[in-house]
Amino acid sequence: MHQRVDADLKDQVKTFWEDNPCDVKDTGSPFDAAYFDALSRQRYTSHPYIPEFAEFERWCGKRVLEVGVGAGSDFCRWVEAGAQAVGIDLTAQAAQLTTQRLALGAQSATVNIADCEHLPFDDNVFDLCYSFGVLHHTPDTERAIGEVFRVLKPGGQIRIMLYHTMSWVVFKVYLLHGLLALRPFASIDSLLADHMESQGTKAYTMAQAQTLFAQFADVRVQPTLTCYDTWRGYQTREGALFKVAKQLWPAWFIQRLGDRYGWNLLISGVKA
């Protein structure tokens, strides 16, 4: 029964991201070079910490696996930097967009449709596994992390982003869709699944993230403040309550407090 539930949930996750490829909804143009340039500008404006976290140029000549390529903004950076990059995504739409984007830039790399819980690679293959905002959507995140560990070479590294429970985004979701919606005892994960992206979406505390990656060495978990914490990028249906809360939300105060309660957990580590 548990396997059937997970399969049904994964189908829902897949359907959502087929219909809503990451970042694509934020611009509205034909799928040409200008369109993809706009996607990249939007991505690195809203997530300016990605290049420093990923260290694209550092991995020139190394084997890099990106789990969840989305619209290909980061994946194309790996290819441009000279990495031997391989990408996977659960959705055909993401694989197609990324392949099309590579072709427009006269680049080539392998992009496959695959499930992160069952990576189609041998053991000990990659120097780096990168996944930004993906693994918290799959039903069995622990299994996906185990697969990442398996396919990394000894000494291989991870750069992974997961959502943070102790964040302003989660507080906002709970306030609007839990407390003020008279659902004070609803679980955080159920509220996130209903109101933030696909069904199955989860968030983790820093301690839980450390436990998830316990098989890795030198694990660092760094919370990072995002535009979603300060409301600018928060996405939900706008009603009267939403508009009032948005006006009252203390974005300036949140920014002054820094990263401690940021929505993104940036996780690095090494396969010992």
N, C-alpha and C positions, 0 to 999 in steps of 0.2 A: 504493500500500500504506500509506504514511504517513497519508494522509487517512482510509483505512478504519480504521486503528488509533485515530486520534483520534476518529472517529465512535463507535466501540465504547466507548472510554473515556468520552466525553461521555454516552453512554447510561447507563453505570454511575454516573456522577456524578449525573445527573438522577434515576435510580431511588433512589439513596441519600437524596437530599434530599427527594424526594417522600415517602419513608417516615419521614424524620427531620428535619422542619422545624426550623430553628435556634431554640434555646431551648425549644421546645415540650415536649420530654421532661423538662424540669426541674420542671414542675408537672403536676398531674393533675386537671383540673376541666373542666366544660362550657365551650364557647366563648362565654362571656358577658363582660360588662364587668369583672366581678371577676376572671375568668380572665386577661384581657389586662392588667389592672392588676398582677396578680401576676407576669406575664411581665416587665413593665417594671421592677418592683422588683428582681426577680432579676437582670435584665440590668445595671442601673446599680449594683447592689451588687457584682456580680462584675467589672464593668468601669467603675469610678467615673470614669475619665478620659475617657470618651466625650463627655460634654457640653462639656468644655473643648476637646477636639480638634475636634469638629464645629462648635461655635459656632452652634447652631441659630438663635438670635435674630438673629444678624448678617445672615442671608440673607433677611430679610423683604422680600417684593416681588421677589426674584430668582428666576431659573429654576434649579432644582436637580434634578439627576438622581441617584437612588440606584440603584446597580447591585447587585442582590441584596437584596431587601427582607426576606427571612426572614418572621418573624411580625409585622413592621410596627412594632416599638417605636420605632426611630429614624425611620422614614418618617412616622409620625404626629406626631412632634416637629417635623419640617419643616413639615407642614401647619399645626399649631397655631401655629408661629412666623410664619405668613403668607407662607411661600415658595410660589412657583408650582412645586410639586413634581410630578415624574414618577418613577414607580418601575418597575423591571423585575425579573423573576426567571426563572430557567430552568424553575421548577416551577409547575404549576397550583396546588398546595397552598399555596405561599407567596402567590401572587397572590390566592387565595380568602380566606385568613386575613386578609391586609392589607385587602382590600376590605370584609370583614365587620367588621373593627375600625374602619375609617373610618365605616361606617354606624352602628355603635353609638355613636360620638361625634358623630353628625350632621355629619360632615365628608365632603368629596368631593375626589378627586384621581384622576389617571390612573395605573393600575397595569396593566402589560402582561406577558404571557409572552413572553420574548425571550432571545436568546443574547448574552452580553456580547462574544463575538467578532464579532458581526454586529449592531451596534446599529441599530434601525430609525428613525434620526433623521438629519436633514440635517446638513451641516457647520455649525460655528460657532453653536450654538443655546443652550448652557447657560452659566450663570455659575459653577456649581460642579458637580463630579462627586464624589459620596461613595460609598465602597464599603468596608465593614468586614468583613474576613475572608472575601472571596468570590473574588477574582481568582486566588488561588493554587490554587483547585480546578479551574479550567477547563484543558483540555489545552494550549491555546496562550495562555499568560498574556501574552506579548509582543504578540500580535495584539490582545488585549482592551485592553491599555494604549494601543495605537495607536488603537483605536476611541474610547477616552475622550478622547484628544488631539484627534481629528477633530471630535467633536461639541461640544467646548468652544469658547466665543468666545475671540478674542484677549484676553488679560488674565484669562480664566477660571481658576479654581483647582481643585485636587484635594485631597481628604482621603481617603486610602486606607490600609487596614491590611493588611499581609501578615505571614506567619509568619517568624520569625527562626531561622536555622540555629544561630547561636551563642547558644543559650538553654538554660536549665535543663530545659525540656520536652524538647528534642531529646536532651540528655545522658541524661535519664531513659529515653526511648524506646530509645536505643542501649544503655544499660546492661541494661535488662530484656529487650528483644527482639532485640538484636544480640549483645552480649558474653556475657551469661549464658545466652542461648538457643543459644550456639555458632554464631552467624552474624556473626562479627566483621568480615567483609568486605562485608556487605550495605550497599547504599547508603542514605543517610539518607532520601531521598525514598521508597524502597520500604518502609522501616520505618514512615514516617509514613502512607503510603497503607494499609498493612496494619493499623495499630494506632491511628491518630488520624483519625477521620472518614472521608471518602470516598476511593475509589481516585483516584489522580491528585494528591492533596494534596502540595504542595511547600513548601519553606521557602527563605529567601534570607539571605545575609550582607548587612551594611550596604553593602558595596562593590557587590555584585550588584544591590541595590535601586537604588543610584545609577545604575548602568548601565541598568537597565530603564527609568528615568525620565529618561534623558539628554536627550530632546527637550524637556523642560520646563525652565524657569528657576527659580532660587531654590529648588531642591529641598532639603528638610530630611528626614532620616531619623532618627527618634528611637526607640530601643528602650525598651520599657516592661514592667516586671515585672507579672506577672499571677498570679491565684490558681492557675493551672495550674502555674506554676513552683514555687510553694510546696507543691504537691501537693493542696491542698484541692479543686481542680476537675478534677484529672486523671482521665480516663475510660479504663478498659481492663477486661478481665476480671480479676476478683480471684482469684488463687490464693495459695498459701502464700508463694511468693517475693514476690509483690506486697505482701502484708501485712507481711512482715518489712522490706522496703525502705521502705515507708511509715513505719514506726516509726522507722527510722534516718535518714530524710531530714532534713537540717539546715535546716528552714524558717526558723528565727530567723536563722541565718547568712546565708542567701540574701537575706532582707529587709534585713539590715544592709548588704549589698554594693550595694543599689540597683538601678537599671534597666538597667545595661549589658548584662546577659545575660537580659533579659526576652523573653518569647515573642512579643510583638506589636511589629512595626515600624510606627510611626505616620509616614506619609509625606505631606508637603504640598509643593505646588509651583504654578507659574503657567505658563499657555500664553503664551509671549512674543509 
